[in-house]
Amino acid sequence: MASLLAIRQRPTTIPDGVAAIAIGKLNSMKDPAIIIGGNCSIQAFDFKGNEILWTVTGDNVRSIIVMDIDLDGSNELLVGSDDYEIREFKDDIIVNEISETSSICSLISFSIGRFAYALDNGTVGVYDKFRRVWRVKSKSSVNFLEKYDLDGDGKEELITGWSNGKVDARNSITGEVIFRDVLSNSIAGVVVGDYIRAGKCQMIVVSIAGEVRGYDSTSLRVESGVQTNIIHDLLQKRQILMSELNNYTKATNEGQGIPGDTRLITEISVSEETIEPCVLLTLSTNNSMILKAVTVFAEGIFEDETHVVHPDRECISSELKITLLPPKDILLDIHIRAFVGSSVDNDQFHVFELTRQLPKFSMYLLVSYPENEDVPKSFVKFRLVERVQRLDLWLSQNFIVPQKTPVKTNGQDFWKIAIKSLRDSSLTCVTFEKEVMLIYSRNINFTADIVQTLASYLNLDQIDSLAEFPKVLDDLWESIQSVKTLQQNAVKLNASIADSSVLLKNLIVQAEDFRLLDDTSNMEKCLNDIFHIDKQMIQNHQVTCENHEQLLVTLKKINNIIQNASRLRVNNNRTDTITSYRQAVASENMTILKKLIETGNK
């Protein structure tokens, strides 16, 4: 109670907003703290309201949980954000990242290093540490996640409340549905507690219409729908297998099968010859067998994650090209299912299934190294003691390398490449010569990604780099000035609204007095003034909202610049560096900001 009183006595303003709150104790903390996620930032406060942690993350924070995910005896912080990333923080240092296919809307922890997650696109799943155990996707969106031991076996199930009013409980290990129910309206919330003082917890589900339902282990006895669905699924699988067996028998008897040595050949390349530059997936057979149709499943690339290609009859051949446009630089698995037959007229087709992987930087094309005047002026420079053969391996793992590679090298101490982005046609040049690595690029985010992937692949714990990004520094300065102006505007608008509110109250009292005095003329004047002031207040409110949105966007831009600048080097001083950035931004000290971007130190 004293802690709560202390916080109430010292209210704290959070400039980046509050989107998620968790209470817990991280590794470096003596006592539990309140951890807040906002606009690209994470803050923690002790029970007195003192800030004890501040760091930046990639986008707006949507969910935060505190748990010991690596089972080392100390808690870590898991943060889900709008940039599709789930990040693990040890104190304020990012140690792991998971890329998903949509914004993370909810996280919830289970025991022994497992946690569940929900995405805006209707996906629900569970990770064991950072290995995905299972996931399912629905057309409805997830409104709420909770954990509750519904079947009384001592293991908590994952409870999901959906926008269509459905509530289901899944085994957290297998994802199997053990219970479901449907309310008449969308789910507003799910809570767990001993509400009837029975000595064990119950689960309460509330809809947006106010409907309330309670559940415990006895609820499973009246739920027969799940068992019925399992039997139905097994019967359906049996029917599919029998149909496949009949098709094989018919193809053998009628000679409609395909040769036993038929193979599906896949090739992934980068193409600029299409209408929109893209990654090109080419499928073909090793003989004259045709490709009737192809389904491609890839997370985050296609709407609903699945793309079906069914050529017109006259266009069917033994080769098929599919364009891919990965929206983000992440490693992706592409699951391909191709229907191969001997001719268009046959109705018997063999199904080939295989998986290919898109490298992290698949939306970049390796091009010939440009002349000096075309090389970007912004750069990062650091010392690297490594063989060029290892750089070739790093390149092949992270990029789509053509057969005729444009890499220039002497095989010993000289290596250079040029990389063109398919998204904005920007150019990045990487040069390695005599143990010095230089990355020339206007894109500080892509440059930071290269530095981090190099450090990860080559197992580097320390990279002290020298960087020059004058355009980024100019953008940072403009953003700082913009924040200052927007904050001043917010103060003026709030003062104006407060003055109008006071005037409005007085006019309402006067209008009522004139009404009682039967003074219609003055009452009409007061009401007319009230109408105009009210109209002006509505306009001021709209301007205030727009000003606030611009402020959030600008703060996000500043936080992203700070994050990218801190990722230009690898060391254990990221905490101090980010703190220095924040202090320099607050004091508008461009000299320190320039030194921080250039060297990482004041």
C-alpha positions in Angstrom: 0.0 0.0 0.0 2.9 2.3 0.8 4.3 1.7 -2.7 1.0 2.7 -4.3 0.7 5.8 -2.2 4.3 6.8 -3.1 3.5 6.5 -6.8 0.3 8.5 -6.4 2.2 11.2 -4.6 4.7 11.5 -7.5 2.7 11.2 -10.7 5.1 10.5 -13.7 4.5 11.8 -17.2 5.4 9.4 -20.0 6.1 11.4 -23.2 6.2 8.2 -25.3 2.8 7.1 -24.1 1.7 3.9 -22.3 0.5 1.0 -24.4 1.5 -2.0 -22.2 2.3 -2.5 -18.5 4.0 -5.3 -16.6 5.2 -5.7 -13.0 8.2 -7.8 -12.3 11.8 -7.9 -11.3 14.6 -8.1 -13.9 18.1 -9.3 -13.4 19.6 -6.0 -12.2 16.7 -4.9 -10.0 16.6 -5.3 -6.3 12.8 -5.0 -6.1 9.9 -5.5 -8.5 9.3 -2.5 -10.8 6.6 -1.2 -13.1 7.7 -1.7 -16.7 6.0 0.4 -19.4 6.0 0.0 -23.2 5.2 3.0 -25.3 6.1 4.6 -28.6 9.3 2.7 -29.6 10.5 2.8 -26.0 10.6 0.8 -22.8 10.8 2.4 -19.3 10.8 1.0 -15.8 10.0 2.8 -12.5 10.6 1.7 -8.9 8.0 2.0 -6.2 8.9 5.6 -5.6 8.4 6.6 -9.2 12.1 6.9 -10.0 13.1 5.8 -13.5 15.5 2.9 -13.3 15.5 1.7 -17.0 15.0 3.3 -20.4 15.7 1.8 -23.8 14.4 1.8 -27.3 12.8 -0.8 -29.5 11.9 -1.1 -33.1 8.3 0.1 -33.1 5.3 0.8 -30.9 5.1 -1.7 -28.0 1.9 -3.7 -27.8 2.6 -6.3 -25.1 5.1 -6.9 -22.3 5.8 -9.9 -20.1 8.4 -10.7 -17.5 9.6 -14.3 -17.3 12.7 -16.5 -17.0 12.7 -17.7 -20.6 16.3 -19.2 -20.7 15.9 -20.8 -17.2 19.1 -19.2 -15.9 17.4 -18.1 -12.6 16.8 -14.5 -13.6 13.9 -12.9 -15.4 14.1 -11.5 -18.9 11.7 -9.1 -20.6 9.7 -10.2 -23.7 8.4 -7.3 -25.8 5.9 -7.6 -28.7 5.6 -4.7 -31.0 4.0 -3.4 -34.2 7.0 -4.2 -36.4 6.1 -8.0 -36.2 9.0 -8.6 -33.7 9.2 -10.4 -30.4 12.3 -9.3 -28.6 14.0 -10.7 -25.5 15.7 -8.1 -23.3 18.2 -8.8 -20.5 17.8 -5.6 -18.6 18.0 -3.2 -21.6 20.1 -5.3 -24.0 18.4 -7.2 -26.8 19.6 -10.8 -26.8 17.1 -12.5 -29.1 14.5 -11.6 -31.7 11.7 -13.5 -33.4 10.1 -12.3 -36.6 6.4 -12.9 -37.0 3.9 -12.2 -39.8 1.8 -9.5 -38.2 1.8 -7.1 -35.2 2.0 -8.8 -31.9 -1.1 -8.0 -29.9 -0.6 -10.2 -26.8 1.9 -12.3 -24.9 1.4 -14.6 -22.0 4.0 -16.7 -20.1 3.8 -20.4 -19.2 6.1 -22.4 -17.0 9.5 -23.8 -18.0 10.5 -21.3 -20.6 7.3 -21.4 -22.7 5.1 -18.4 -23.8 2.1 -17.9 -26.0 1.5 -15.1 -28.4 -1.3 -13.7 -30.5 -1.1 -11.6 -33.7 -3.4 -9.0 -35.3 -4.0 -11.4 -38.2 -5.7 -14.0 -36.0 -2.7 -16.2 -35.4 -2.2 -17.9 -32.0 0.8 -20.0 -31.0 3.3 -21.1 -28.4 7.1 -20.9 -28.3 9.3 -23.1 -26.2 12.2 -20.7 -25.5 12.6 -19.4 -29.1 11.4 -22.6 -31.0 7.9 -22.4 -32.2 6.0 -25.5 -30.9 2.7 -24.9 -32.7 0.4 -22.2 -34.2 -3.1 -21.9 -35.6 -4.7 -19.1 -37.6 -8.3 -18.0 -37.6 -10.3 -15.5 -39.7 -11.4 -13.8 -36.5 -9.0 -11.6 -34.5 -7.8 -12.4 -31.0 -9.2 -10.1 -28.2 -7.7 -11.8 -25.1 -5.2 -14.4 -24.0 -5.2 -16.1 -20.6 -3.9 -19.3 -19.0 -6.0 -21.6 -16.9 -6.0 -25.3 -15.8 -9.4 -26.1 -17.2 -9.1 -30.0 -17.2 -7.6 -30.1 -13.7 -4.4 -32.1 -14.8 -2.1 -29.6 -13.1 -1.0 -28.0 -16.5 -2.4 -24.7 -17.6 -4.2 -24.5 -21.0 -4.1 -21.5 -23.3 -7.4 -19.7 -23.2 -8.3 -17.5 -26.2 -11.1 -15.0 -26.5 -12.0 -14.2 -30.1 -13.7 -11.3 -31.8 -16.5 -13.6 -33.0 -17.5 -14.5 -29.5 -15.7 -17.8 -29.4 -13.7 -19.0 -26.4 -11.5 -22.0 -26.7 -8.9 -23.8 -24.5 -5.9 -25.5 -26.1 -3.3 -27.8 -24.7 -0.2 -25.5 -24.5 2.1 -28.3 -25.7 0.2 -29.7 -28.6 -2.3 -27.0 -29.5 -5.2 -29.5 -29.4 -8.5 -27.9 -28.6 -10.0 -29.5 -25.4 -12.9 -27.1 -24.9 -14.8 -24.4 -26.7 -17.8 -22.2 -26.2 -19.5 -19.4 -28.1 -20.9 -16.2 -26.6 -23.4 -14.0 -28.5 -20.9 -11.1 -28.8 -17.2 -10.4 -29.1 -15.1 -11.3 -26.1 -14.1 -8.3 -23.9 -12.0 -10.0 -21.3 -11.0 -13.2 -19.5 -10.1 -13.3 -15.8 -9.1 -16.1 -13.5 -9.6 -16.3 -9.7 -11.3 -18.0 -6.8 -14.5 -15.9 -7.1 -16.8 -18.3 -5.3 -14.4 -19.2 -2.5 -14.3 -22.8 -3.5 -10.6 -23.2 -2.8 -9.7 -23.4 -6.5 -9.8 -20.9 -9.3 -12.6 -20.3 -11.8 -12.4 -18.7 -15.2 -14.8 -15.8 -16.0 -15.4 -14.7 -19.6 -17.1 -11.4 -20.4 -18.5 -10.2 -23.7 -18.7 -6.6 -25.0 -22.5 -6.8 -24.4 -22.0 -7.6 -20.7 -22.7 -11.3 -21.0 -20.8 -13.2 -18.2 -20.0 -16.9 -18.1 -18.0 -18.9 -15.6 -16.0 -22.1 -16.2 -14.1 -24.7 -14.2 -13.1 -28.3 -14.6 -16.8 -29.4 -14.6 -17.3 -27.5 -17.9 -15.5 -30.3 -19.8 -18.2 -32.8 -18.9 -20.9 -31.0 -20.8 -18.6 -30.2 -23.8 -19.0 -33.0 -26.4 -18.4 -30.9 -29.5 -14.6 -31.3 -29.3 -14.8 -35.1 -29.3 -17.3 -35.1 -32.1 -15.0 -32.9 -34.2 -12.1 -35.2 -33.6 -14.1 -38.2 -34.9 -15.2 -36.1 -37.8 -11.6 -35.2 -38.7 -10.5 -38.8 -38.5 -13.3 -39.9 -40.8 -12.4 -37.1 -43.2 -8.7 -38.2 -43.2 -9.8 -41.8 -43.9 -11.9 -40.6 -46.9 -9.0 -38.6 -48.3 -6.6 -41.6 -48.0 -9.1 -43.9 -49.6 -9.5 -41.4 -52.5 -5.8 -41.2 -53.0 -5.5 -45.0 -53.0 -8.2 -45.2 -55.7 -6.5 -42.5 -57.8 -3.2 -44.4 -57.7 -4.9 -47.6 -58.7 -6.8 -45.8 -61.6 -3.6 -44.1 -62.8 -1.7 -47.4 -62.9 -4.5 -49.3 -64.8 -5.1 -46.5 -67.3 -1.5 -45.4 -67.9 -2.2 -41.8 -66.7 0.7 -41.7 -64.2 3.9 -39.8 -64.5 7.5 -41.4 -64.9 9.0 -42.5 -61.7 12.1 -40.3 -62.2 10.0 -37.1 -62.4 11.5 -34.3 -60.3 10.4 -30.8 -59.4 13.1 -28.3 -59.9 13.1 -25.0 -58.0 15.2 -21.9 -58.6 15.1 -18.6 -56.6 16.5 -15.5 -58.2 16.3 -11.7 -58.1 14.6 -10.1 -61.1 14.4 -6.5 -62.2 12.8 -7.4 -65.5 9.3 -7.8 -64.1 6.8 -5.0 -63.8 7.9 -4.6 -60.2 11.4 -5.8 -59.1 10.9 -8.9 -57.1 12.2 -12.3 -56.0 11.4 -14.8 -58.7 10.5 -18.4 -57.8 10.8 -20.6 -60.9 9.3 -24.1 -60.8 9.9 -26.7 -63.5 9.9 -30.5 -64.1 12.9 -32.4 -65.4 10.9 -33.8 -68.3 7.8 -33.0 -70.3 5.4 -33.4 -67.3 3.2 -30.3 -66.9 2.5 -28.1 -63.8 -1.3 -28.0 -63.5 -1.4 -25.8 -60.4 0.9 -24.6 -57.5 0.1 -23.5 -54.0 2.8 -21.5 -52.1 2.6 -21.0 -48.4 4.8 -18.2 -47.0 4.4 -16.3 -43.8 3.9 -12.5 -44.3 4.3 -12.4 -48.1 0.8 -13.2 -49.3 -2.6 -12.2 -47.9 -3.8 -15.0 -45.8 -0.3 -16.5 -46.2 -1.2 -18.7 -49.2 -0.9 -18.1 -52.9 -2.5 -20.3 -55.5 -1.4 -20.3 -59.2 -3.7 -22.0 -61.6 -2.7 -21.1 -65.2 -5.2 -21.0 -68.0 -5.5 -24.2 -70.1 -3.5 -22.7 -73.0 -0.7 -21.5 -70.7 -0.1 -24.7 -68.9 3.5 -26.0 -69.4 6.3 -27.7 -67.6 7.5 -24.3 -66.1 5.9 -21.8 -63.9 7.2 -18.5 -62.5 5.9 -16.9 -59.2 6.8 -13.4 -58.0 7.6 -12.9 -54.3 7.7 -9.6 -52.5 8.9 -10.1 -48.9 7.9 -6.9 -47.0 10.7 -7.2 -44.4 14.3 -8.4 -44.2 13.7 -11.7 -42.4 14.5 -15.3 -43.0 11.5 -17.0 -44.6 10.5 -20.6 -45.3 8.5 -21.1 -48.5 6.3 -24.3 -48.6 5.5 -25.4 -52.1 2.9 -27.9 -53.3 2.8 -28.6 -57.0 0.3 -30.6 -59.0 2.2 -32.5 -61.8 0.6 -34.5 -64.5 1.2 -36.1 -67.9 -1.3 -33.9 -69.8 -3.9 -31.2 -69.4 -6.8 -33.6 -70.1 -5.8 -36.1 -67.4 -7.5 -35.8 -64.0 -4.9 -37.6 -62.1 -2.0 -35.6 -60.7 1.0 -36.3 -58.5 1.5 -33.8 -55.7 5.1 -32.7 -55.0 5.8 -31.0 -51.7 9.0 -29.2 -50.8 10.3 -26.3 -48.7 12.8 -23.6 -49.8 14.2 -20.9 -47.7 14.5 -17.2 -48.6 17.6 -15.6 -47.2 17.3 -12.5 -44.9 18.3 -10.0 -47.6 16.4 -11.6 -50.5 15.1 -8.2 -51.7 18.6 -7.0 -52.7 20.4 -7.5 -55.9 24.2 -8.0 -56.2 25.4 -5.7 -58.9 28.7 -4.6 -60.4 30.8 -2.3 -58.2 30.2 1.3 -59.3 32.6 4.1 -60.1 33.9 6.2 -57.2 31.5 9.1 -57.8 28.4 6.7 -57.5 29.5 5.3 -54.2 27.4 6.7 -51.3 29.3 9.1 -49.0 27.8 7.9 -45.7 29.8 4.9 -44.3 30.7 2.7 -41.4 34.3 1.6 -40.9 35.7 -1.0 -38.5 38.6 -3.5 -38.2 37.9 -7.1 -39.1 40.4 -9.9 -38.9 38.8 -12.6 -41.1 39.4 -14.6 -44.3 37.5 -13.5 -47.5 36.2 -17.1 -47.9 34.2 -16.6 -44.7 32.8 -13.4 -46.1 31.7 -15.4 -49.2 29.9 -17.8 -47.0 28.2 -15.0 -45.1 27.1 -13.5 -48.5 25.7 -16.8 -49.7 23.7 -17.3 -46.5 22.1 -13.9 -46.4 21.7 -12.9 -50.1 20.5 -14.6 -53.3 23.9 -15.0 -55.1 23.7 -15.4 -58.9 25.7 -18.0 -60.8 28.0 -15.2 -62.2 28.7 -13.4 -58.9 29.8 -9.8 -59.2 32.0 -10.1 -56.2 35.5 -8.7 -56.7 38.2 -10.4 -54.7 41.8 -11.7 -54.9 41.0 -14.6 -52.5 43.3 -13.3 -49.8 42.8 -9.8 -48.3 40.6 -7.9 -50.8 36.9 -8.3 -51.2 34.1 -5.9 -52.4 30.5 -6.1 -53.4 27.7 -3.7 -54.4 24.1 -4.2 -53.3 21.0 -2.7 -54.9 17.7 -2.5 -53.0 14.7 -3.7 -55.0 12.4 -1.5 -52.8 13.9 1.9 -53.4 16.9 1.3 -55.8 19.3 2.6 -53.2 22.9 1.4 -53.5 25.1 -0.1 -50.7 28.8 -0.9 -51.2 30.8 -3.2 -49.0 34.6 -3.2 -49.2 37.1 -5.4 -47.2 40.8 -4.7 -47.7 43.7 -5.3 -45.4 41.6 -6.1 -42.3 39.4 -3.0 -42.7 35.7 -3.3 -43.5 33.9 -0.3 -45.0 30.2 -0.2 -45.6 29.0 2.7 -47.8 25.2 3.4 -47.6 22.6 6.1 -47.2 20.4 3.6 -45.3 21.5 3.5 -41.7 19.0 0.7 -40.9 20.3 -1.6 -43.6 23.9 -0.8 -42.7 23.1 -1.7 -39.0 21.5 -5.0 -40.2 24.7 -5.8 -42.1 26.9 -5.1 -39.1 24.7 -7.2 -36.8 24.5 -10.2 -39.3 28.3 -10.1 -39.8 28.8 -10.1 -36.0 26.3 -13.0 -35.6 27.7 -15.1 -38.4 31.4 -14.5 -37.6 30.8 -14.8 -33.8 32.1 -11.3 -33.0 31.5 -10.0 -29.5 33.1 -6.6 -30.2 32.9 -4.2 -33.1 34.0 -0.7 -32.5 33.1 1.2 -35.6 33.6 4.7 -37.0 30.5 6.1 -38.7 29.5 9.1 -40.7 25.8 9.7 -41.6 25.4 13.5 -42.0 21.9 13.1 -43.5 20.7 11.1 -40.5 22.2 13.7 -38.2 20.3 16.4 -40.1 17.1 14.4 -39.8 17.7 13.9 -36.1 18.2 17.6 -35.6 15.0 18.5 -37.6 13.0 15.9 -35.6 14.3 17.3 -32.3 13.2 20.8 -33.3 9.9 19.5 -34.6 9.2 17.8 -31.2 10.0 21.1 -29.4 7.6 23.0 -31.6 4.9 20.3 -31.3 5.2 20.3 -27.5 4.9 24.1 -27.4 1.8 23.8 -29.6 0.3 21.2 -27.3 0.8 23.5 -24.3 -0.9 26.4 -26.1 -3.8 24.2 -27.3 -4.4 22.8 -23.9 -4.4 26.3 -22.4 -6.9 27.5 -25.0 -9.2 24.5 -24.3 -9.0 25.1 -20.6 -9.9 28.8 -21.0 -12.8 28.0 -23.3 -14.0 25.4 -20.8 -14.1 28.0 -18.0 -15.9 30.5 -20.3 -18.4 27.8 -21.4 -19.3 27.0 -17.8 -19.9 30.6 -17.0 -22.1 31.1 -20.1 -24.2 28.0 -19.3 -24.8 29.4 -15.8 -25.7 32.8 -17.3 -28.1 31.3 -19.8 -29.9 29.4 -17.1 -30.1 32.6 -15.0 -31.6 34.5 -18.0 -34.1 31.6 -18.5 -35.3 31.8 -14.9 -35.6 35.6 -15.3 -37.6 35.0 -18.5 -35.0 37.2 -20.4 -35.2 35.5 -23.8 -33.0 38.0 -25.6 -30.0 37.6 -23.4 -30.5 33.9 -23.1 -30.4 33.6 -26.9 -27.1 35.6 -26.9 -25.6 33.3 -24.3 -26.7 30.2 -26.2 -25.3 31.6 -29.4 -22.0 32.3 -27.7 -22.1 28.7 -26.3 -22.6 27.3 -29.8 -19.6 29.2 -31.3 -17.3 28.4 -28.4 -18.3 24.7 -28.5 -17.6 24.7 -32.2 -14.2 26.3 -31.7 -13.4 23.8 -28.9 -14.2 20.9 -31.2 -11.9 22.3 -33.9 -9.2 22.8 -31.2 -9.6 19.2 -30.1 -9.1 18.0 -33.7 -6.0 20.1 -34.0 -4.8 18.7 -30.6 -5.3 15.2 -31.8 -3.4 15.8 -35.1 -0.6 17.6 -33.2 -0.4 14.6 -30.8 -0.2 12.1 -33.7 2.6 14.1 -35.4 4.4 14.2 -32.0 4.2 10.4 -31.7 5.4 9.9 -35.3 8.4 12.3 -34.7 9.3 10.6 -31.3 9.2 7.3 -33.1 11.5 8.6 -35.8 14.0 9.8 -33.1 13.9 6.5 -31.2 14.4 4.6 -34.5 17.5 6.7 -35.3 18.9 6.1 -31.8 18.3 2.3 -32.1 19.9 2.1 -35.6 22.9 4.2 -34.5 23.5 2.0 -31.5 23.4 -1.1 -33.8 26.3 0.2 -35.9 28.6 -1.4 -33.3 28.7 -4.4 -31.1 29.7 -4.2 -27.5 28.4 -4.5 -23.9 28.0 -0.7 -23.4 24.7 -0.4 -25.3 23.0 0.7 -22.1 25.3 3.6 -21.5 25.3 4.6 -25.2 21.5 4.8 -25.4 21.4 6.7 -22.1 23.9 9.2 -23.6 21.8 9.5 -26.7 18.7 10.3 -24.7 20.5 12.9 -22.6 22.0 14.6 -25.7 18.5 14.7 -27.4 16.9 16.2 -24.3 19.6 18.9 -24.0 19.7 19.4 -27.8 23.5 18.9 -27.8 24.3 18.2 -31.4 28.1 18.0 -30.7 27.6 15.0 -28.4 25.0 13.5 -30.8 27.5 13.8 -33.7 30.2 12.1 -31.6 27.8 9.3 -30.5 26.8 8.5 -34.1 30.4 8.6 -35.2 32.1 6.7 -32.5 29.5 5.5 -30.0 31.1 7.6 -27.2 30.8 11.1 -26.0 
